Amino acid sequence: MTTPVLFVLTVLIWGTTWIAIAAQVGEVPVMVSIFYRFTL
């Protein structure tokens, strides 16, 4: 794979964790937070 493709894949994979962070309204237990982030 080329470097730009790997870069885009990395950005997309890491970017999905922000969706989970944004979905957490208020205080969330640590284990639930980890679950949200890694299931996406």
C-alpha positions as CSV (number, residue, x, y, z in Angstrom):
1,M,0.0,0.0,0.0
2,T,1.1,3.5,-0.6
3,T,1.8,6.1,2.1
4,P,-1.3,8.3,1.2
5,V,-3.6,5.2,1.4
6,L,-2.2,4.2,4.8
7,F,-2.5,7.8,6.0
8,V,-6.2,8.0,4.9
9,L,-7.0,4.7,6.6
10,T,-5.3,5.8,9.8
11,V,-7.3,9.1,9.8
12,L,-10.6,7.2,9.2
13,I,-10.0,4.6,11.9
14,W,-8.9,7.1,14.5
15,G,-11.5,9.6,13.5
16,T,-14.3,7.2,14.3
17,T,-13.4,7.4,18.0
18,W,-14.5,11.0,18.0
19,I,-18.0,9.9,17.1
20,A,-18.1,7.8,20.2
21,I,-16.7,10.6,22.3
22,A,-19.3,13.0,21.0
23,A,-22.1,10.4,21.8
24,Q,-21.1,10.4,25.4
25,V,-23.2,13.0,27.1
26,G,-22.5,13.5,30.7
27,E,-20.3,11.2,32.8
28,V,-19.8,7.7,31.5
29,P,-18.0,4.8,33.3
30,V,-14.6,4.1,31.9
31,M,-15.4,0.6,30.7
32,V,-18.5,1.9,28.8
33,S,-16.4,4.6,27.2
34,I,-13.8,2.1,26.1
35,F,-16.6,-0.2,24.7
36,Y,-18.1,2.7,22.7
37,R,-14.8,3.7,21.2
38,F,-13.6,0.2,20.2
39,T,-16.9,-1.1,18.9
40,L,-17.0,1.6,16.3
